[in-house]
Amino acid sequence: MTERKTGDGRVVVSGRKKMTPSEAFVETLVANGVTDIFGIMGSAFMDAMDIFAPAGIRLVPVVHEQGAGHMADGYARVSGRHGVVIGQNGPGISNCVTAIAAAYWAHSPVVIVTPEAGTMGTGLGGFQEANQLPMFQEFTKYQGHVNNPKRMAEYTGRCFDRAHSELGPTQLNIPRDFFYGEIEAEIPEPARLDRGPGGERSLDEAAALLATAEFPVIISGGGVVMADGVEECKALAERLGAPVVNSYLHNDSFPASHPQWCGPLGYQGSKAAMKLISQADVVIALGSRLGPFGTLPQHGMDYWPKDAKIIQIDADHKMLGLVKKITVGICGDAKDAAVALTRRLADRTLACDSTKDARAAKIKAEKDAWEAELDAWTHETDPFSLDMIAEQESEEGNWLHPREVLRELEKAMPPRVMVSTDIGNINSVANSYLRFEEPRSFFAPMSFGNCGYALPTIIGAKAAAPDRPAISYAGDGAWGMSMGEIMTAVRHDIPVTAVVFHNRQWGAEKKNQVDFYNRRFVAGELESESFAGIAKAMGAEGIVVEKLDEVGPALQRAVDAQMNEGKTTVIEIMCTRELGDPFRRDALSKPVRFLEKYKDYV
């Protein structure tokens, strides 16, 4: 039999061979380098699952399929390879929709395999029958439906190719009876695009514009991470002497130790970044779609430069000029485009050359001022937060200020750390304190903003990079949605560290009730048992932190247990009920009531 080796040394049959559709499916997975799949076993794909092990594929069984989808997302974002999720037809697949939506907004090459009801029962309302393609049509870049067993390898390979070429999730839908039978098939070799830097004309226009810029600013976005282009972004920034700001929730797109790094734009981001970009005459959006959360006002500042010329570089031409008016649009790979621009600028005299030292001093001054402000910003100062702080001072126990905790966690972060954050008030405030030295280190649910994201995502990240420390942040509301996956980490020796901010409330929405609904709290309080105690019951370690000087040592102890003993730890931090700024003050309006019975509810 003719065979070929994959990049990881496994063997795939070559040429057209007789095989079962299950074998064609699994061999195509091997050809695409799949070693890990996340999901829950099911009869719908059991014939294929039976040969995962001899193919060198591990199925990681999870507690809930949404967790499997997030794990595949985290796995893909760390490794740059495919993340794969699978489940039983019907409910197992519908449980994955939220996770695939999050992966869509993170541009993660996740492949969701969706076995469906058998073809002879379709339309008869049989057990676990569902029309599974419409469930995912809004959140996938491509949907492959195997309409004949003979096309199993073809559609499987295409779904993997499209996930990379389209930069997002794809769906492989397979009727469960199509795993069986006898076919002749050839396993397709993976196809990977060479994107290139963009068009020569647009690159020349961008270089000419940059040559005239007096205060250029670079936005380093997620595309820089996905293209492995951080070093190339650094070279361009250093040629220009430009401040570099991270796009929203891409804090790992430029090293925090670099003197030109200024921090993230957007919600709970860096004031230094916002003040500096407000002075820009030319902005280079490198690998960023310029989404709303990274351009809307924050900290009372409408910082987006009104008169600046914008150069936007994105691998997806549909993103160019979509959110913000641009001067030059370049459809290209962020890494290659940065190289092309740096070459064009190398021997030119630039308008900004003579002001490099002055701009470097300005960058340093703004960063120093922001760091000093963060050091002094120990707690929130709005009336509600002050009331909560005063109220809790009279309660039993010690309650820590979230900002102080986040600063201590920042100081205690180990080298090469990976951090995932959930959605919520404290997690959003964390944006000001999370800094990274290398890409593929920071994961958040992006624009979809779903709860229950952080823990399963960091488990997937750890599975892809077991040599790196893995830490998740979650508030107690979001934690309740995903904490069962601690059992997955324990059962399958994927050790992680989970930090839970226990403030007994749905903080983000409660902030809206403070600002717009006169503190009329509905369904916002979350009293619960000790999360550290629950963690111990699930087989993990549990630490309760009630003193500020215990925060750093607790994190260091947990990471040591993770890296050296293979143990998962939940760190439960008892926090005050103070609340940071809301996501968007323009998202709600003051209530108006016309009916007499509701006249007081304004």
Stockholm file with secondary structure:
# STOCKHOLM 1.0

chainA/1-602         MTERKTGDGRVVVSGRKKMTPSEAFVETLVANGVTDIFGIMGSAFMDAMDIFAPAGIRLVPVVHEQGAGHMADGYARVSGRHGVVIGQNGPGISNCVTAIAAAYWAHSPVVIVTPEAGTMGTGLGGFQEANQLPMFQEFTKYQGHVNNPKRMAEYTGRCFDRAHSELGPTQLNIPRDFFYGEIEAEIPEPARLDRGPGGERSLDEAAALLATAEFPVIISGGGVVMADGVEECKALAERLGAPVVNSYLHNDSFPASHPQWCGPLGYQGSKAAMKLISQADVVIALGSRLGPFGTLPQHGMDYWPKDAKIIQIDADHKMLGLVKKITVGICGDAKDAAVALTRRLADRTLACDSTKDARAAKIKAEKDAWEAELDAWTHETDPFSLDMIAEQESEEGNWLHPREVLRELEKAMPPRVMVSTDIGNINSVANSYLRFEEPRSFFAPMSFGNCGYALPTIIGAKAAAPDRPAISYAGDGAWGMSMGEIMTAVRHDIPVTAVVFHNRQWGAEKKNQVDFYNRRFVAGELESESFAGIAKAMGAEGIVVEKLDEVGPALQRAVDAQMNEGKTTVIEIMCTRELGDPFRRDALSKPVRFLEKYKDYV
#=GR chainA/1-602 SS CCEEECTTSCEEECSSEEECHHHHHHHHHHHTTCCEEEECCCGGGHHHHTTTGGGTCEEEECSSHHHHHHHHHHHHHHHSSCEEEECCTTHHHHTTHHHHHHHHHTTCCEEEEEEECCGGGTTTTCTTCCCHHHHHTTSCSEEEECCSGGGHHHHHHHHHHHHHHTTSCEEEEEEGGGGSSCEEECCCCCCCCCCCSCCHHHHHHHHHHHHHCSSEEEEECHHHHHTTCHHHHHHHHHHHTCCEEECTTCTTSSCTTSTTEEEECSTTCCHHHHHHHTTCSEEEEETCCCCGGGTSCBTTBCCSCSSCEEEEEESSGGGTTSSSCCSEEEESCHHHHHHHHHHHHTTSCCTTGGGHHHHHHHHHHHHHHHHHHHHHCCSCCSHHHHHHHHHHHTSSSCCBCHHHHHHHHHHHCCTTCEEEECSSHHHHHGGGTCCCSSSSCEECCGGGCCSSCHHHHHHHHHHHCTTSCEEEEEEHHHHHHHGGGHHHHHHTTCCCEEEEEECSBCHHHHHHHHHHSTTCCSSCBCCCCCHHHHHHHTTSEEEEECSGGGHHHHHHHHHHHHHHHCCCEEEEEEBCSCCCCCSCTTSCCCCCCCSGGGTTCC
#=GC SS_cons         CCEEECTTSCEEECSSEEECHHHHHHHHHHHTTCCEEEECCCGGGHHHHTTTGGGTCEEEECSSHHHHHHHHHHHHHHHSSCEEEECCTTHHHHTTHHHHHHHHHTTCCEEEEEEECCGGGTTTTCTTCCCHHHHHTTSCSEEEECCSGGGHHHHHHHHHHHHHHTTSCEEEEEEGGGGSSCEEECCCCCCCCCCCSCCHHHHHHHHHHHHHCSSEEEEECHHHHHTTCHHHHHHHHHHHTCCEEECTTCTTSSCTTSTTEEEECSTTCCHHHHHHHTTCSEEEEETCCCCGGGTSCBTTBCCSCSSCEEEEEESSGGGTTSSSCCSEEEESCHHHHHHHHHHHHTTSCCTTGGGHHHHHHHHHHHHHHHHHHHHHCCSCCSHHHHHHHHHHHTSSSCCBCHHHHHHHHHHHCCTTCEEEECSSHHHHHGGGTCCCSSSSCEECCGGGCCSSCHHHHHHHHHHHCTTSCEEEEEEHHHHHHHGGGHHHHHHTTCCCEEEEEECSBCHHHHHHHHHHSTTCCSSCBCCCCCHHHHHHHTTSEEEEECSGGGHHHHHHHHHHHHHHHCCCEEEEEEBCSCCCCCSCTTSCCCCCCCSGGGTTCC
//
